Amino acid sequence: MDLKDWSWVGDWTGRRALLTPKREAIVDNIQKKRYTFEMMDRRANQVSKVLLDSGIQKGDRVGILSKNRFDFLDILFACGKIGAILTPFNIRLTTPEIEYLIKKTGPSIFCYDPDLRSPFEEIRPFLKKQNIVVLGDKKYDHDSDIYSLMMKQASSEVERPKMSLDDPYLIVFTGGTTGLPKGAVLSHGLVFWNSVNTIVSWGLRPDDIQPLLFPLFHTGGINVLLVPFYHLGAKSIIMGDFDVDATFKVIHDENCSIVIGVPTMFNMMSESPKFAKSNFDSVRVFISGGAPCPVAIMEKYWKQEKILKMGYGLTEVGPNNFYLPESEVKRKPSSVGFPVFHCDMKVVDDHGNDVPIGDHGELMLRGPHIFSGYWDEPEETAKTIEPDGWVHTGDLVTKDEEGFFFITGRKKDMFISGGENVYPTEIEELLYKHPSILEAAVVGVPNEKWGEVGKAVIVLKLGSSLSQEEILDYLDGKLARYKIPKQYEFRDTLPKSAAGKILKREL
């Protein structure tokens, strides 16, 4: 058997349609339509032929600028069939950033969301050679709309090129925390092995149902649960922009069993007057990812007799890397648990040496679910992937004597005050427990005496008041004095990414 030519690679819709053609695959909560696996495959075949007719071949980039919408999935699965590389652009990036990334990745065709026509017009001048396609059925000027192009194509199987697990499937841009964003190349192998890891380690079931809350232009939207659910034959519901009431309604009406989001989403849900009255009977587990979730938020769900726990991932690996058994959540609430089935982990110091149990160190990951490198960034790739396959995550962790892992923050977020390491996550945990605080973020700022000190940026709950002196009194005795922030700023909101993560780089 030629291990470099597997006919099934990338054909997610075709293979699943053979097994469960009439089962419901996707619910479009925006357009209020429902699609079976058989219907999804027909659409993917039609879009594949649209791309082929546009001259797209294996290895060509297919750019897309879009919010979460159903026809994003058509493009995703069509690219898988024909070996094209889907290149989704973060809708929160600035025009100069997108211009830079377009020039760097060179998409041959570009699809855009009609709801984003205004920002798209700003980048149109940089797309002089590309075919332009608008998603949906709206027509603008000379742009073709994907619906009309699809309807001209037969839904029969498309001729597929030779494919291997090493072939690239996605270019997903990292957040650009330092400098311009980098394009992480995610192979078909990464997508496949992440799906296997998730299904096997998390105990997913074919009757599971999820509302898709992560943006599809992030690895979270595609790989956290969408592809694993599709692999297994489970159901996903396409949601629009995050809305608390709409999320409550879909969880109830569709009997969702797994709900995954970022801490901000779960905090917003728990602050809603409808939270205590909402019916979560169908939910087996809530999972928070993207950033450490304060235990104070988890406890609100526990009072509803529902489990909310933490996961961990990154664009470059997985993103699903850990599993915390539900039975251990309340005993180890700040832990992300144990490594998923096909994943190696170690915790190292700045010199690459293993650290003792309980000490802080950088998390290193290795397995078949690591990325292939950064697009056209060989030096950055070499800094991140060691020759023996270990990937630097840039995240600080500890591992206890029972083997549980704990994420303590980003390596770059840690600061040194008076010679002592300070980990903001520990401070934020306490701030979130204060009854008047809605959100909090701690960053290190320069200080002549101590080198760096902590600055806490705080959002208060509606109708609450709190002074710096009251916060200092609250933290006194709960933290070592060098850990207590010396500066405080109160804001109405904190800067967040499109995925709802707090952007400390902007603070």
N, C-alpha and C positions, 0 to 999 in steps of 0.2 A: 504493500500500500504506500502510495506517495504521500508522505506526511506534509508536503508543501502544497498539495492540491486537494483540499477537502471541499467537496461540492456544497456542503451545508453552510460553510462559513459566510456569515453576513445575511443569510436568507431567513431572518427571524419570522417574517409573516408567512412565508411559504411552508416552512416546516410545521409551525403551529397550526396553520389552516388544515393540514393533512390530518392532524390528530383530533382537533376539536373545532371543526368548521362552524358549527352553529352556536357555540358558546359565546356569550357576550364578552367582548375584549375591552372596548373603550366606550365610556360615556362622555359625550361632549356636553358639559354642564353649561357652556356658554350659548351654544346653538340649540341645546335641548334635543340632541340626537344620539342614537345608540348604534353601535357597530359591532358585528360579530367578527371573529377571527377570519372567516372566509371573506367578508367584505373588506377587511383591512388589507388582505393580500391582493385582492383585485385592484384596489386603489394604489398600492405600492407598485404593482406591475405597470399600471397606467403612467404613474409619475416617473418610473424608471425609463419608460419609452420617451416621455417628454424630454428627459435629460439626455438620453442617447441621441434623439433627433436634434438636440441643441449642440451636439458635438462633444458631449461630456464622455470621457473615457476613464478607465481605471486609473486612480491616482490624481485625477483632476479635483480641484477644490470647488465645493459648492457653498457659497457664502449665504448667510441668512441673518437678517435683522428682524427679530420678532419677539413679541410677548408670547406667553403660553397660549397656543391655539391649536385646534385639532390638526390642521393641515401641516403644521410643523412635523407631526409624526409621519405624514406621507413622505416628506422629504427625507427624514431620518431613515426610514426603512427602505426607501428607494435607493439611497446612497449605499446602504448595506448590500443590496442585491447586485449592483453594478460595479462595486469597488471604488466609487467616488469617495472623497474625503469631505464629510460635512464640517463646515467651519462656521459655527454660530458666533455672532458678535454680541457682546454684552450691551444691552440697550442703555446702560447708564454711562458708558464711555463717552468721552468728549469727541467732537468731530476730528481734532488733530490726532487723537489716539486711534480712532477707527481708520483714518487716512493712512497712518503708519502701518497698521496691521493689514490693511488691504494690499498695500504695496509689498509687504513682506510675504504674505501668503499667496497672493496672486489668484484669487478665485476666478474661474472661467464663466460662472453664471452667478447672479446675485438675486436672492428672493427677499422681499420685504413685506412687513405687516402693513396693511392699509391704515391701521390706527397710528402708525409711526411715519406717515408720509412726510410730515414736516421735518423731523430730524433726518429722514432719508434724503430729502432734497438737498440737505447741506453736504451730504457725502456723494451725491450723484456725480459731481464733476470729476471725482477720482475713479469713476467706473466708465471709462471711455470705450473700452473694448469688450466689456462683458454684456451678455444678454441679461436683461432685467425682467424679472417676473414678480408680479404682485400676488400675494397669497389671497385666497378666497375667490370671489367672483366679481369684484369691483374692477372697473377699467379706468385707467388714468393715462391720458395722452396716448403715447405709443407703447406703453408697457402692456405686455401680455398678462392675462390673469391665469393662475394655475388651474382653476376650475374648467375654463374653456379649453385649455390645452389638454387636460386629462380626458375630457369627454370625446375628444377626437381619436383617442387611443383605445385599442383593444385591451381587455383585462386578462388576456392569456399570459402564460409564463414568459418571462423575458430571457433572452439568451445571456448567460452569465459568463464572465471571464474566469480564468483560473484564479483561485483565492487561497491564501494561507492565513494562519492566525497572526503571522508577523505583519501582514499588510495593515497600513493605517486606516482607521475608520473615522476618527474625529480629531480636529484640532480645537482644543478648549483653552481659552485664554485665562491665565491666572489673574489674580486681583490687582497685580501691579503695585504691591505694597512698597517696592523700591524701584524707581525708574518706570519704564514703560512695561505694559503687560507682555508676558511671554506666552507663546502658544504651545501648550503641552500636547504632544502627539499621542493619542490613545489608540492602540491597535485593536484589531478584532479579538486578539487573544486576551487583552486586558478586559474588554467588555464581557467576553465569554467567561473568563475565570472569576471575575467579580460576581457575575450572576451565579455561578456554581457555588462560590464561597457563601454568598448571601442565602441562597435557598437551603443549602446543607446546614449552615451554622445557625441561622436564625429560625429554622423550623417553619419556613413559609409553607402555605397550603394552597392548592388550586382554588379553593373557595374563598380565599382572602380578597378583600376589596380595599382600595386606598384612594383618598383624594390627593391628587398630585399638586403639592403646595410649593415645591422647589421650582425655580425657573429652568426652562429647558435649555437655555444657553449656558448653564452650568452643568458640570458633571453630575451634580445632585439630582437635577431634573431627569436626566437620562438614565443614570446608572444606580442611584440609590435603590429605587424600587421599580421604575418603569420596565426596564429590560428584564430584571429577575422575575417580575410578575408575568411579563409576556412569555418568557421562557417556560414558566410553570403553567401558564394558562389561566392566571388570575386576572382580576379586573381592575383597571385604573380609571379614574374620573378626572378629566381635564378641567381644571379650574382656571378662572381668569386671575386678575390682580387679587391679592389676598384680601379677603373680607371676612370678618369674624362671624357675622350672622349667616353668610352664605356657607361658611365652613360647618357651622353647627347644623344647618339644615341638611347639607349633603351627608354628613356623618349619620344623621338620623334616617333620612329618607332612603339612602342607599345601603344602610347597614354596614358601614365601613368597619373593618376589623383591625387595621393598622393605620395609624396616623403619624406621619413624620413631618417635622418642621424645624425651624430654628427657635432658640429660646425666646426671641422677641415675639414670635407668633403665639407661643404657648402662654407667654405673659399677658399679651393682649386678650387672648381668649379667657384667661382666668380673671381678668379685671372687668369683663363684661357682666352686666346685671343678669344676663341670661345663663351664665355659666352654671350656677348652682341648680338651675331648673332644667338644664339640658339633659337629654337622654343619650347616655354613652353606653347603653347596655351591650351594643354589638362590638364595641372596641375591646380588643384583646390587650393591646399595648399602645401607648403613645411613646414616640422616640424623638429625642431632641438631638440635633446635630449642627455642625457649622461653627459652634463655639461652646465652651463649657456652659452648662445650664445650672444656674444657682439652685441649691437644694430648696430654698424658700419657694421657688416656683413649683418644683416637684411636689412639695407637700400639699399644695392646693389640690392637686389631682388625686393624691393619696386620700385626702379627705372625702373625695367623691368615690372612693374605693376603686380607683383606676391607677394602673401603673404608668408612670412617666419616668423614663430612664434616658441615659445619655448614650449616644454613639460617637464615633470618631471617623473622620475620613479626610482625604485631601485629593485634589485633582490628579496628582502624579501617581498615586497608588490607590487602587480600588475603585471607588472611595470607601467601600465597607471593609473594615479591618478588625473589628472587635465584636464580641457578643457578651453581654452581661445577662446571666440567667435571671428571669423575673423573680425567682425565689430569693435572690440575693440583693435586690434593688434597695430595700430599706436598710439592710445591714451594711451595704457598701454604696451609699447613694452617690458619692462623687466619683465612682469608678466607671470605666468603660468596659471592664470585664477582661475577657481572655481573647487571644488571637483567633481569628476565623480559621477554618480548617486548613486551607492551603496558603499559609502565611508564616514567615519567620520574623521574629522581632528581637531586638536587643536595645539596651539603654547604655549610652556611651558618654564619656567626658569629652572635652575639647580636643583631646589627643587621640580619640578613637578607642580608648580603653573602656572595658565594661565597668560600670559603677556598682558598688555594693547595694544590696537590697535596701530599699528605703531612701536612697540618695537620689537627688535630681540629676537628670542627664537628658541628652537628646535621643528621641525615639528614631531608630533605624528600622526600615522594613525591607523585606525581600520576598519574592514569590513570583508566580506567573502572571500576577495582576499589576505589575509595575508598568509605568509609561515607557515609551520608546525614546524620549528625550524632548527637548524644546526645538520647535521648528526653526531651522536656520540659526541655531544658537549653540554651536558646539562647545564653547567655553563654559556657558551656563550649565549645559548638560553634564559636562565632566565634573563640575563642582557638586552636582546633585546626585549623580549615579556613580558609585564606586566601581572599579573594574570587576569586582566579584559579585556585582548585582545589588549591593545594599544601597538603599535610597535614603538620603538625608531628608528628614521631614521638616526640620526647623522647629519642631515642637518639643517642649520639655515635659518629661513624665517621671513618675516614680513607679516602682513595682514593689508590692508588699510581699511578706513571707508566704502568703497563700497563692501568689501568682497573679493577683489582680493588678491591673494597670490603672493609673490615675494621670489624667492630663493636667498639668499645672500651669500651662500657658505657652505662648510663643517665645522662642529663644530671644527674639529681638524685643519682646515686650518686657522681659525681665530687666530690672535696673539694679544698680549697686549704690546703696546709701551708707556712707561711712564704712565701707569695706564689707557690708553685709548684703547678700543677695535678697532681693525682694520680688515676690511673685504676685502680680496684681490679682490673679484669680482668687487667692485666699482672702484678700481684702474685700473684693467685690461680693463674695459669698456673704460676708457679714453685713455689708451695706444693704443687700437685697432683703435681708431679714428685718430691717427697720420698717415699721408699719407705715411710715410716711414716704418711703422711697419707692418709686416705680422702676427706674432704671439707673444704673451706675456703671461707670468705667473709670479705671485708674491707670494713669500713665506716669512715667518717670520724666521729670523736668530738671534742668541744670540748677545746681545750687553751689555757691562758693564754698561753704563750710563742709558740706557732706558729699559733694560731687553730684549727687542726684537725690531728689526727694520725690515723694508721691504727690500727684495732683489728682483729686477725685472730681469728676464731672458728673453731676447728678440731675436727674429729672424727678420732680416730686409728683405724687399722686394728686389728682384733681381735688382742690379744696384743702390741701395740706400745706403746712408751713413748717419750716425747719431752718435753724441757724447753724453756722459753722461750729459755734461753741457747743450746741446740743449734739452734733455729730461727734465731736471730740470726746464729749462726756460718754457717749454711747460706746465708742471704740476703746476707751480707756479700760485697761484690765483684760480686754479680749484679745489684744494683739501686742506683740513686743513694740516698744515705743518707736524703734526705727522703721517699723512697718506702717505706722499710722500716717496717712497723708498729711502734709503740711499746708497744702493749698486746696481750696475748694471753689468750684464754679457751679452755679445753678443755671440750668438751661430748660427751655420748653421741650426740646427734642435732642436726641443724639443722632449724629450722622450715621446712615446705614447704607449697606449695599442693596442691590436689587433683590438679593436673597434674604434681606432682613438682618444681616450680621452688622454689629456695631463696628464702625470703621475707626479704629484707634489711630491710624495714620493721619486722620484729619483732625484729631484732637491734639 
